[in-house]
Amino acid sequence: QVTLVESGGGLVQPGGSLRLSCQVSGSSFSRYTLAWFRQAPGKEREFVAASRRYGSSTHYADSVQGRFTISRTNAENTVNLQMNSLKPEDTAGYYCAAGSGVILSSVRSADAYDYWGQGTQVTVSA
């Protein structure tokens, strides 16, 4: 069984930064593909960023490319999302996800992930 717990959300002004963290419990942390998704009210859950198993590659949504950075710390079983130059449209609940059999073509699909955290709210507003 794998559990994920997000932290680091909050209120930030446009142009500001936040760092989200996700603590992953369970064994074999490095073999999981880890991802961040987000969901705004009235909208579908959307892919934000992913770090494939063993940290072999990273992937980003076009809307966050160049502003967000995903990283994983194997020694601490954490995956982080550094968010810079935040915009009001980044406002959403952010969810951490883990999957053990995520193939490259499915890394952006929520259906490919087996485990989810409870989410942390990010609000970008003046």
Secondary structure by P-SEA (a helix, b strand, c coil): cbbbbbcbbbbbcccbbbbbbbbbbcccccccccbbbbbccccccccccccccccccccccccccccbbbbbbccccbbbbbbcccccccccbbbbbbbcccccccccccccccccccbbbbbbcc
